[in-house]
Amino acid sequence: MNLFIDINYNLQSFLDVLGLIQGLSFGVLLLILTYRHFRSTYFLGLFLVLYSLKLMLFIPSGLNLITYYPGLFLLPFNFSWILFPIFFVYTQKISIFSNEKVKYWVLYPGIVSFILQSVIYFLPYSTKMEIAESVWHEFAFTYLGIFYSWGIGIWNLRLLNRHRMAVENTFSYLGNKLLNWVRVFLIYLLITSVLVHVLYYVSPENYYFKILFSSLDLIAIYWLGINGIMQQNVLSTLNNKKPGIPYQVSDFKNELKITSKKENLKAIMDKIDSYMKSSEAYLISELTIVDLADQLEMHPKKISTTINGIFKQNFNSYVNYLRIKKAEDLLSKKSTDHFSVEGIGKEVGFHSKSAFYAAFKKITGTTPNKFKDSIAR
């Protein structure tokens, strides 16, 4: 009876329990459904499980349960060493670099940390108390792990920057390929990780800060699960790769030097430009550089580095430029007056009105409607 009377019911613990249940539900479901076929999503499930289990470090003490259940003390769920590395592996496996060797070695320190924590957990309670109060315990399992994770997190941001450049040099349609939500979540992780530890020293007993971060964690778990379930491996969307030429993302600067030595970039660009304009291939809404390479019997890397060298543009910008020029032509004709602006956008290859407006504004400096009005006058 005393157990129920002495439990410290509070909002923070309630939010943490909700986050634990929600994260475990999402994570375990993903682990079960994706183990055999979608290994990238499997790592997302693993991340969600561990991200949720770390809340068990705070729930027992928050509810005052450790007094009654000493077995809940020093649970081996301090995942400071492994959360960022797991998210790094997940990012690589859904990125355009997923065909490169996955850097699983970043997980090794986290695995060692978990094993050591598990060994400590099964020691007698008095021994665990001595270890928990020692300086080296918090330093080794928390602070060193945090610094390691921050390093991995920054490396992950660099990977996402490389991914963005490669995607823009490969696809004409960027929808759900830039991994912007991954970048947002990663920045959230880095910022909250820093703030939590700064505020721990500035105001360790501030209840409102704890409520805020517990609420943010609850939202983040849900948001991550939803976005992760919908995210497809970006490289797998290249369904029409030319047989015999596996698509590899390269260093465009180095490739440009090699290409310029072997062939005249201008001549190659003339060939690309001539084909694109005569065939109007740019009107294909999901045109990729691999599709173009197949038609020109040219390696994708040669095309991307030539466009970059001549126009100082990526493949996506080059295709959008041709589409906007076509849109200007259509908007200038009276025969297309019955077309809506969105209809014109779809006619020239854009998937959405917003994408069409953004590209039109970037290239012409005005909007489609204003351009049409200026023609009418």
N, C-alpha and C positions, 0 to 999 in steps of 0.2 A: 504493500500500500504506500509506504514511504517513497518508493521509487517514483510513483506517479505524482506524488505531492512535490517532490524535490526536483523534478525535471524543470529546467529553465526554458520554458516556452518563449520564443522570441521570433520576430519577423525575419531576421537574418538567417537563422537556422531553417525556418520554413522555406525560404527562397532557395537555400542550398540543397535542401532535400528535394524540392521540385526539380532543380537543375540536375541532381544526381539521377532521379528517376527518368527524366526526359532524355538526358544524354545516354544513359545505359540502354534505354529502349531503342533510340535511334541507332546507336553504335552496334548493339548486338544484332539488330535486324539487318544492318548492312553487312556485318561479318558473316551471317548465315546465308544471305541471299547472293553475295558476290564472291564467295571464297574461290569457286572454281573458274569463273569466267571473267570477272572484272576486278583484277588485282589492284588497280588504282583506287577504286571505291572501297576495297577491303582495307587499305591503309587509312582511308578517311574514317571508316568504322572503328578501327583500332585507336585512332586519335580521339574520337568522341568518347570512347569507353574510358581511356586514361584521363582525358580532360575532366570527365565527370567524377571519376574515382578520387581525383585529388581533393575534391570537396569533402571526402571522408576524413581528411586531416583536421577539418574545422567543425564538422557537425557534432561529433561526440563531445568535444569540449564545450561547444556552444550550448548544447542541451544539458550539460553537466552529467553526462552518462559515464564518464571514465571512472568516477567514484564508485559506481555500482558494477561496471564492467571493465576491469583493468585490461582485459584482452583487447580493448579498443585503443589502448595507448600505443603510440609509435607505430601505427600501421605503415606498411612499406609502400605508401602511395605518394611519396614526394617525387614527382616526375619532372623536376627541374632540368634534369639532364636529357630527357628524351622527347618531350612534347614538340619542341621546335624541330628536332631532327626528323621525327615522323612526318610532320607537316611538310618538311623539305622533300622527303622521298615522295610523298603524295603529289606535291606540286610537279616534280620532275615527271612522274608517271602519267600525268594528264596533259603535260605540255607538249610542244612540238619537238622537244628533245627526248621524248619517251623511248626512242629507239637507241639512244646512247646507253652506255653502261651505267646502271643505277648505282648511286653512291651509298650503298647500304652501310658502309663502314661508319657513317655518322651516327648510327644507332648503337654502336658497340659501347661507348661510355655509359649510355643510359641503361643498357642491359646489365652492365657490371654494377651500376648504382642500385638497381632493383634487387639484384642477387644479394648484395651486401646488406641492404635494408631488410631483406627477408630473413637473413641469418640473425641480425640484431633483434628482429621482432620476436623470434622464438627463444630468446634468452630469458632468464628469470626477471621478474618485474623490477626487483631492486637493481639489478645490473643495467636494465634498460634506463632506469631513472638516472643512474650515474652517467651513462653514455649521452643521454638527452641533454644533461646539464653541462656537458663538456663543450669547450669552445670548438674543437675540431669537428664535432658532429654536424653542427649547423653550417660551418664553413665548407666542409667537404660535400655535403649532400645538397645544400641550398645555394650558397653564394658562388662557389666554383661552377655549379651547374647552370646558374643564371647567366654568368659571363659567357660560358660556352654556348648557351642557347641564344644569347644576343648575337654572338658571332655567326651562328647558323642562320638566324633570322635575317641579318643583313645580307648574307650570302644568298639567301632565298630571294630577297628583293632584287639583287643583281641578276639572278636567274630569270626572274619575271621581266626585267628590262630586256634581256637578250631574247626572251620568248616573244615579247611584243614586236621587236624589230624583225624577227624571223617571220612572224605571222603576217606582218604588213608587207613583207617581201614575197609572200606566198599566196595569199588569198585576196580576192576582190571583195568578198563578203566577210566581215569581221565579227558578225553576231555570235556571241557566246564563245569566242575564240581567244579574246585578249586576256581572259582570266582576271578581269578587274576586281571581281568579288574576292578572289584569293588575295590580291594585293591589299584590299581594304581590311580583310580579316587579319592578315599578317601584321599590318600597321597597328591595328587594334591590340593585338597580342603584345607587340613591342611596347606600345605606349602604356597599357595597363600594367605590364610587368614592371616597368620603371616606376610608375606612379605608386603602385602598391607598396614597393619597398622603400620609396622615399617617405610616403605618408606613415609607414610603420614606425619610422624614427621620429618624424615630426609630431604625430598625434596618434600613438598606438591604440588608444582607447576610444577613438572617435567613432561612435556608433553609426553616424550618418554616412561616413565614408564606406563602412562595411556594407551597409544596406545598398549603397549605390553600386559597388562592385559586384555584389551578389545578384542584383537586378540585371546588370550588364552581362554577366556570365549566363544568366538564364536566357536572355534574348540572343546572345551570341551562339549558344548551343543550338537553338532552334533555327536560326538563320543559316548557320553553317551546314546543318543537316539538309535543309531544303535545297540550298544552292548546290551542295555536293551531289545530291541524288540526281539533279538535272544536268550536271556537267558531264559532257562527253570528252573522251580523249581527243585532243585537238588534231594530232597526227592521223588518227583513224578516219578523219573526215576527208582525207586525200584518197578518195576511192578510185580515181582514174590515173594512177601513177603509170608511167610508161614501163612496160616489161623490160627487164634487163638493166634498168637504171634506177636503183634504189635511191629514194629522195633523202639527201643528207643536208642538214643545215650547216652552213660554213661561215667562216669569217669573211665578210664581204669585202673588207679592205684588202686582205691578202689576195683574195680571188680576183679583185680588180687589177692588181699589179700583174698577176699571171696572164689574165685575159688581154691586157693592153699590149703586152709584149708579143703575143702570138698572132693576134688579129687586129684589124682596124676596128675600133669600137663604133665609129661612125657608120661603117658599112653594115655591121651587125644590127645597129639600131634602125637603120633604114629598112632592113629586112623585116624586123619586128613591127615597126610602125606601118609599113606597107601592108602587111598581113592583117594587122588589127583593124585598119581603116577599110580595107577592101572587103573583108569578111564580116566586119562589125561584130567580132567575137566579144568585144567588151559589153555587148548588150546581154550576154549570158549572165544571169544574176549571181551565180556561184562559180564563176570562172576562176580557175587557179593557175598558177604559173606552170604547174605540171601539165595541165591541159594544153596550154600554149606551147610548151616544149614539145609535146607529142606531135602537134601540127607542124611545127617548124623543124622537127627532127634536130633539136638542139638541146643541150643539157640545161636544166632549170637554173643552175648556178650561173651559167654564162648569160642567160637572159636577165636575171636579177642584177648582176654586177654591171651589165651594159647599161641598163636603165638608170642605175645608181650613178654610173660614171658620166653619162651624157646629160641626163636631166636633173641629177642630184635629187632624185625621187625614189621612193620604194615602189614596188609593183602595184600596191593598192592605190597610191596617189596617182600613178600613171593611168590606171584604168578609170579612176574617178574623173580625171581630167578629160579623157575622151568621152565619157558619159555626159559630163556637163556641157561640153561643146555640142553634143548631139541634142541635149535638152534645150540649149539656146536656139538651135535650128528649129526644133519643133515648136517652141514657144513663139517663134517669129512668124509661123505660118498660120494663116486664117483657117486652114482646114482642120487645125487642132484646137480651135476655140472651144469646142464642146468638151474637151478633155479637162479634167480637174488637174491641179498641180500635182496631187498625189498620183494621179493616173500617168502623167508625164514621167514622174520619177520611176514608176514601175516599168514604164515603156523603155526607159534607157538602162534598166538593170538594177535599180535600187530596191531593197526589200521594204523600206519604210519611209514614211514622209519625213521623219526627223533626220534620217541619214541623208536623204536627198537635200533637205534644207541646209544641213551642216556643210555638206560638200559644195553646194552651190555658193553659199556665202563665203566659204574659204577661198574658192577659185575666182569668183567674179567680184566679190566685195559687196554684193547685194543679195536680196532674196528673189526667188522665182517670181513672186507676185509683183514686186517692184520692177523687175526686169521686163515682165510682160506689159506692165502699165507704161513703161518708158517707150516700148516698141509701138504701142497703140497711139501715143501722142505724136 
